[in-house]
Amino acid sequence: MLPFPFIDPTPDTVNYLILGYIFLIGLPVLYVISWFVRQRSLQRDIETIESLKADEQKRTAKPAAPSAAELSANADKPRAS
Amino acid sequence: MEKPSTRLQILNIVSAVLILIAIGLVFFYAPEELVMGQVQRIFYFHVPSAWVGFLAFFVTVVAGIMYLRSGEPFWDRVGHSSVEVGLLFTISAGVAGSIWARPIWNTWWTWDPRLTTYTIMALIYVAYIMLRQGIEDPDRRARFAAVYGIVGFISVPITYFSIMWWRTIHPVVFGSASENAKGTFSMTPPMAVTFFFSLFAFTVLYFCFLANRLRLARLQDRVEKLKAELLAA
Protein backbone atom coordinates (compact mmCIF):
# COMPACT_ATOMS: atom_id res chain seq x y z
CA MET A 1 0.00 0.00 0.00
CA LEU A 2 1.23 3.50 -0.83
CA PRO A 3 2.19 5.78 2.04
CA PHE A 4 -0.39 8.40 3.02
CA PRO A 5 0.82 11.38 0.87
CA PHE A 6 0.62 9.23 -2.30
CA ILE A 7 -2.94 8.02 -1.86
CA ASP A 8 -5.41 9.78 -4.20
CA PRO A 9 -7.70 12.09 -2.25
CA THR A 10 -11.38 11.15 -2.13
CA PRO A 11 -13.10 12.98 -5.02
CA ASP A 12 -15.67 15.66 -4.27
CA THR A 13 -18.90 14.18 -5.69
CA VAL A 14 -21.43 15.87 -3.38
CA ASN A 15 -23.17 17.67 -6.27
CA TYR A 16 -23.94 14.36 -7.95
CA LEU A 17 -25.20 12.95 -4.65
CA ILE A 18 -27.62 15.87 -4.23
CA LEU A 19 -28.82 15.58 -7.83
CA GLY A 20 -29.32 11.82 -7.44
CA TYR A 21 -31.42 12.18 -4.29
CA ILE A 22 -33.50 14.97 -5.86
CA PHE A 23 -34.65 12.35 -8.38
CA LEU A 24 -34.81 9.41 -5.96
CA ILE A 25 -37.06 11.31 -3.55
CA GLY A 26 -38.61 13.86 -5.93
CA LEU A 27 -40.08 11.40 -8.45
CA PRO A 28 -42.08 9.39 -5.86
CA VAL A 29 -43.28 12.66 -4.28
CA LEU A 30 -44.48 13.91 -7.70
CA TYR A 31 -46.19 10.57 -8.23
CA VAL A 32 -48.08 10.91 -4.93
CA ILE A 33 -49.14 14.45 -5.94
CA SER A 34 -50.41 13.00 -9.25
CA TRP A 35 -52.79 10.73 -7.29
CA PHE A 36 -54.45 13.74 -5.69
CA VAL A 37 -54.75 15.54 -9.05
CA ARG A 38 -56.22 12.44 -10.71
CA GLN A 39 -58.55 11.81 -7.78
CA ARG A 40 -59.92 15.36 -7.96
CA SER A 41 -60.42 15.08 -11.69
CA LEU A 42 -62.25 11.74 -11.30
CA GLN A 43 -64.50 13.18 -8.61
CA ARG A 44 -65.39 16.06 -10.95
CA ASP A 45 -66.19 13.47 -13.64
CA ILE A 46 -68.50 11.63 -11.24
CA GLU A 47 -70.32 14.86 -10.35
CA THR A 48 -70.75 15.76 -14.04
CA ILE A 49 -72.02 12.29 -14.97
CA GLU A 50 -74.46 12.23 -12.07
CA SER A 51 -75.88 15.65 -12.96
CA LEU A 52 -76.22 14.56 -16.62
CA LYS A 53 -78.03 11.40 -15.48
CA ALA A 54 -80.39 13.46 -13.32
CA ASP A 55 -81.17 15.78 -16.28
CA GLU A 56 -81.77 12.77 -18.51
CA GLN A 57 -84.18 11.26 -15.98
CA LYS A 58 -86.12 14.54 -15.73
CA ARG A 59 -86.46 14.78 -19.52
CA THR A 60 -87.58 11.22 -20.02
CA ALA A 61 -89.95 11.12 -17.01
CA LYS A 62 -93.64 10.68 -18.06
CA PRO A 63 -96.09 13.49 -17.09
CA ALA A 64 -97.85 12.68 -13.79
CA ALA A 65 -101.18 10.82 -14.09
CA PRO A 66 -104.26 12.95 -13.20
CA SER A 67 -105.62 12.47 -9.72
CA ALA A 68 -109.05 10.95 -9.00
CA ALA A 69 -110.51 14.39 -8.03
CA GLU A 70 -109.35 15.88 -11.34
CA LEU A 71 -110.88 12.99 -13.25
CA SER A 72 -114.29 13.36 -11.50
CA ALA A 73 -114.26 17.18 -12.01
CA ASN A 74 -113.62 16.65 -15.73
CA ALA A 75 -116.38 14.07 -15.90
CA ASP A 76 -118.95 16.53 -14.38
CA LYS A 77 -118.16 19.23 -16.97
CA PRO A 78 -120.70 19.37 -19.85
CA ARG A 79 -119.23 18.33 -23.15
CA ALA A 80 -119.22 20.85 -25.96
CA SER A 81 -121.36 19.64 -28.77
CA MET B 1 -64.17 8.99 -2.45
CA GLU B 2 -64.29 7.24 0.91
CA LYS B 3 -61.61 7.97 3.48
CA PRO B 4 -58.64 5.55 3.54
CA SER B 5 -59.12 2.65 5.95
CA THR B 6 -57.33 2.67 9.30
CA ARG B 7 -55.01 -0.10 8.08
CA LEU B 8 -54.01 1.95 5.04
CA GLN B 9 -53.45 5.04 7.18
CA ILE B 10 -51.18 3.00 9.48
CA LEU B 11 -49.30 1.63 6.44
CA ASN B 12 -48.83 5.19 5.11
CA ILE B 13 -47.41 6.38 8.43
CA VAL B 14 -45.16 3.32 8.88
CA SER B 15 -43.78 3.73 5.32
CA ALA B 16 -43.07 7.42 5.83
CA VAL B 17 -41.28 6.74 9.14
CA LEU B 18 -39.21 3.90 7.61
CA ILE B 19 -38.14 6.09 4.68
CA LEU B 20 -37.18 8.93 7.05
CA ILE B 21 -35.08 6.51 9.12
CA ALA B 22 -33.48 5.18 5.90
CA ILE B 23 -32.60 8.75 4.83
CA GLY B 24 -31.09 9.33 8.28
CA LEU B 25 -28.99 6.15 8.00
CA VAL B 26 -27.81 7.03 4.48
CA PHE B 27 -26.62 10.51 5.39
CA PHE B 28 -25.60 10.22 9.06
CA TYR B 29 -24.76 6.58 9.77
CA ALA B 30 -23.19 5.00 6.68
CA PRO B 31 -19.53 5.98 6.28
CA GLU B 32 -18.20 7.78 3.23
CA GLU B 33 -16.72 5.44 0.62
CA LEU B 34 -13.12 6.55 0.05
CA VAL B 35 -12.72 5.83 -3.68
CA MET B 36 -16.03 7.20 -5.00
CA GLY B 37 -16.74 9.78 -2.33
CA GLN B 38 -20.23 10.96 -1.36
CA VAL B 39 -21.89 9.89 -4.62
CA GLN B 40 -21.64 6.24 -3.49
CA ARG B 41 -24.56 6.99 -1.10
CA ILE B 42 -26.87 6.89 -4.15
CA PHE B 43 -26.40 3.11 -4.00
CA TYR B 44 -28.56 2.85 -0.82
CA PHE B 45 -31.69 4.08 -2.66
CA HIS B 46 -30.74 3.11 -6.23
CA VAL B 47 -30.65 -0.66 -5.61
CA PRO B 48 -33.86 -0.75 -3.48
CA SER B 49 -35.67 1.31 -6.17
CA ALA B 50 -34.62 -1.18 -8.85
CA TRP B 51 -35.61 -4.06 -6.53
CA VAL B 52 -39.09 -2.55 -6.08
CA GLY B 53 -39.41 -2.40 -9.87
CA PHE B 54 -38.61 -6.11 -10.16
CA LEU B 55 -40.98 -6.95 -7.29
CA ALA B 56 -43.78 -4.87 -8.80
CA PHE B 57 -43.45 -6.61 -12.17
CA PHE B 58 -43.52 -9.98 -10.41
CA VAL B 59 -46.73 -8.98 -8.61
CA THR B 60 -48.15 -8.12 -12.05
CA VAL B 61 -47.43 -11.70 -13.17
CA VAL B 62 -49.25 -13.09 -10.12
CA ALA B 63 -52.16 -10.69 -10.71
CA GLY B 64 -52.27 -11.67 -14.39
CA ILE B 65 -52.46 -15.38 -13.56
CA MET B 66 -55.15 -14.72 -10.95
CA TYR B 67 -57.16 -12.64 -13.43
CA LEU B 68 -57.00 -15.31 -16.14
CA ARG B 69 -58.14 -17.93 -13.62
CA SER B 70 -60.90 -15.96 -11.90
CA GLY B 71 -61.88 -13.11 -14.25
CA GLU B 72 -62.13 -10.82 -11.22
CA PRO B 73 -61.60 -7.12 -12.16
CA PHE B 74 -59.75 -6.69 -8.84
CA TRP B 75 -56.75 -8.61 -10.20
CA ASP B 76 -56.66 -6.46 -13.32
CA ARG B 77 -56.55 -3.39 -11.09
CA VAL B 78 -53.69 -4.96 -9.06
CA GLY B 79 -51.69 -5.71 -12.21
CA HIS B 80 -52.16 -2.25 -13.69
CA SER B 81 -51.41 -0.45 -10.41
CA SER B 82 -48.33 -2.57 -9.79
CA VAL B 83 -46.91 -1.82 -13.25
CA GLU B 84 -47.40 1.91 -12.70
CA VAL B 85 -45.67 1.84 -9.30
CA GLY B 86 -42.92 -0.45 -10.60
CA LEU B 87 -42.27 1.80 -13.57
CA LEU B 88 -41.95 4.83 -11.31
CA PHE B 89 -39.23 3.13 -9.23
CA THR B 90 -37.55 1.67 -12.34
CA ILE B 91 -37.24 5.14 -13.90
CA SER B 92 -36.09 6.70 -10.64
CA ALA B 93 -33.37 4.00 -10.20
CA GLY B 94 -32.29 4.44 -13.83
CA VAL B 95 -31.95 8.21 -13.57
CA ALA B 96 -30.08 7.97 -10.24
CA GLY B 97 -27.78 5.32 -11.70
CA SER B 98 -26.97 7.59 -14.61
CA ILE B 99 -26.12 10.43 -12.21
CA TRP B 100 -23.86 8.07 -10.22
CA ALA B 101 -22.18 6.91 -13.44
CA ARG B 102 -21.13 10.44 -14.49
CA PRO B 103 -18.27 10.85 -11.98
CA ILE B 104 -17.50 7.11 -11.70
CA TRP B 105 -17.59 5.98 -15.36
CA ASN B 106 -17.04 9.48 -16.73
CA THR B 107 -20.22 9.22 -18.78
CA TRP B 108 -23.97 9.59 -18.19
CA TRP B 109 -24.80 6.62 -20.39
CA THR B 110 -23.13 3.67 -22.09
CA TRP B 111 -24.58 0.73 -24.03
CA ASP B 112 -23.58 -1.68 -21.28
CA PRO B 113 -25.58 -4.98 -21.17
CA ARG B 114 -27.18 -4.10 -17.81
CA LEU B 115 -28.16 -0.59 -18.88
CA THR B 116 -29.46 -1.79 -22.23
CA THR B 117 -31.55 -4.66 -20.85
CA TYR B 118 -32.82 -2.39 -18.06
CA THR B 119 -33.97 0.20 -20.61
CA ILE B 120 -35.68 -2.46 -22.74
CA MET B 121 -37.45 -3.75 -19.62
CA ALA B 122 -38.67 -0.23 -18.75
CA LEU B 123 -39.88 0.33 -22.33
CA ILE B 124 -41.80 -2.98 -22.25
CA TYR B 125 -43.76 -1.73 -19.25
CA VAL B 126 -44.24 1.77 -20.74
CA ALA B 127 -45.79 -0.06 -23.72
CA TYR B 128 -48.02 -2.03 -21.29
CA ILE B 129 -49.54 1.22 -20.02
CA MET B 130 -49.84 2.79 -23.49
CA LEU B 131 -51.43 -0.29 -25.07
CA ARG B 132 -53.92 -0.62 -22.21
CA GLN B 133 -55.17 2.87 -22.94
CA GLY B 134 -55.81 1.90 -26.57
CA ILE B 135 -58.34 -0.85 -25.76
CA GLU B 136 -61.91 0.27 -25.01
CA ASP B 137 -63.57 -2.99 -23.99
CA PRO B 138 -62.71 -3.59 -20.28
CA ASP B 139 -62.74 -7.42 -20.53
CA ARG B 140 -60.50 -7.50 -23.61
CA ARG B 141 -58.20 -4.91 -22.05
CA ALA B 142 -57.87 -6.91 -18.83
CA ARG B 143 -57.18 -10.18 -20.67
CA PHE B 144 -54.61 -8.52 -22.91
CA ALA B 145 -52.91 -6.83 -19.93
CA ALA B 146 -52.78 -10.09 -17.97
CA VAL B 147 -51.09 -11.98 -20.83
CA TYR B 148 -48.75 -9.06 -21.63
CA GLY B 149 -47.78 -8.74 -17.96
CA ILE B 150 -46.88 -12.44 -17.80
CA VAL B 151 -44.91 -12.48 -21.07
CA GLY B 152 -43.23 -9.10 -20.41
CA PHE B 153 -41.77 -10.43 -17.15
CA ILE B 154 -39.21 -12.40 -19.19
CA SER B 155 -37.27 -9.11 -19.41
CA VAL B 156 -36.80 -9.01 -15.61
CA PRO B 157 -34.54 -12.09 -15.10
CA ILE B 158 -32.65 -11.17 -18.29
CA THR B 159 -31.97 -7.72 -16.79
CA TYR B 160 -30.99 -9.16 -13.42
CA PHE B 161 -28.61 -11.80 -14.78
CA SER B 162 -27.16 -9.62 -17.58
CA ILE B 163 -24.26 -8.60 -15.34
CA MET B 164 -23.36 -12.27 -14.85
CA TRP B 165 -23.96 -13.43 -18.44
CA TRP B 166 -22.10 -10.72 -20.35
CA ARG B 167 -18.99 -8.56 -19.92
CA THR B 168 -20.12 -5.42 -18.17
CA ILE B 169 -18.77 -2.40 -16.33
CA HIS B 170 -21.79 -2.34 -14.01
CA PRO B 171 -20.75 -3.19 -10.43
CA VAL B 172 -21.86 -6.48 -8.90
CA VAL B 173 -22.10 -5.89 -5.18
CA PHE B 174 -23.39 -9.39 -4.45
CA GLY B 175 -21.67 -12.31 -6.15
CA SER B 176 -18.52 -12.21 -8.23
CA ALA B 177 -17.79 -9.00 -10.06
CA SER B 178 -16.44 -8.88 -13.61
CA GLU B 179 -12.87 -7.65 -13.84
CA ASN B 180 -14.13 -4.82 -16.07
CA ALA B 181 -16.56 -3.57 -13.39
CA LYS B 182 -16.04 0.05 -12.38
CA GLY B 183 -17.42 1.19 -9.04
CA THR B 184 -17.40 -2.05 -7.07
CA PHE B 185 -16.78 -1.81 -3.34
CA SER B 186 -16.89 -3.99 -0.23
CA MET B 187 -19.58 -3.12 2.28
CA THR B 188 -18.57 -2.46 5.86
CA PRO B 189 -21.14 -3.50 8.55
CA PRO B 190 -22.68 0.03 8.84
CA MET B 191 -23.01 0.14 5.03
CA ALA B 192 -24.69 -3.29 5.04
CA VAL B 193 -27.12 -2.23 7.82
CA THR B 194 -28.04 0.93 5.88
CA PHE B 195 -28.47 -0.98 2.65
CA PHE B 196 -30.65 -3.76 4.05
CA PHE B 197 -32.75 -1.30 6.04
CA SER B 198 -33.36 0.75 2.87
CA LEU B 199 -34.28 -2.43 1.02
CA PHE B 200 -36.85 -3.24 3.72
CA ALA B 201 -38.19 0.35 3.82
CA PHE B 202 -38.64 0.41 0.04
CA THR B 203 -40.43 -2.94 0.08
CA VAL B 204 -42.93 -1.57 2.63
CA LEU B 205 -43.21 1.64 0.58
CA TYR B 206 -44.07 -0.43 -2.49
CA PHE B 207 -47.03 -2.10 -0.75
CA CYS B 208 -48.12 1.30 0.58
CA PHE B 209 -48.03 2.81 -2.94
CA LEU B 210 -49.81 -0.22 -4.38
CA ALA B 211 -52.63 0.01 -1.82
CA ASN B 212 -53.09 3.73 -2.44
CA ARG B 213 -52.97 3.31 -6.22
CA LEU B 214 -55.60 0.55 -5.95
CA ARG B 215 -57.99 3.02 -4.31
CA LEU B 216 -57.54 5.34 -7.28
CA ALA B 217 -58.05 2.43 -9.70
CA ARG B 218 -61.36 1.59 -7.98
CA LEU B 219 -62.48 5.18 -8.50
CA GLN B 220 -61.43 5.03 -12.18
CA ASP B 221 -63.50 1.86 -12.62
CA ARG B 222 -66.50 3.57 -11.05
CA VAL B 223 -66.21 6.50 -13.47
CA GLU B 224 -65.95 4.08 -16.41
CA LYS B 225 -69.08 2.21 -15.28
CA LEU B 226 -71.03 5.46 -14.84
CA LYS B 227 -69.99 6.61 -18.33
CA ALA B 228 -71.08 3.28 -19.82
CA GLU B 229 -74.45 3.51 -18.04
CA LEU B 230 -74.96 7.06 -19.30
CA LEU B 231 -74.18 6.07 -22.88
CA ALA B 232 -76.47 3.04 -22.66
CA ALA B 233 -79.40 5.14 -21.33
Interface residues (C-beta under 8 A of the other chain):
Chain A: T10 P11 D12 T13 V14 Y16 L17 L19 G20 Y21 F23 L24 I25 L27 P28 Y31 V32 W35 R38 Q39 L42 Q43 D45 I46 I49 E50 L52 K53 E56
Chain B: M1 I23 E32 L34 V35 M36 G37 Q38 V39 Q40 R41 I42 F45 H46 S49 L88 F89 I91 S92 A93 V95 A96 I99 W100 R102 P103 L205 F209 N212 R213 L216 L219 Q220 R222 V223 L226 K227 E229 L230 A233
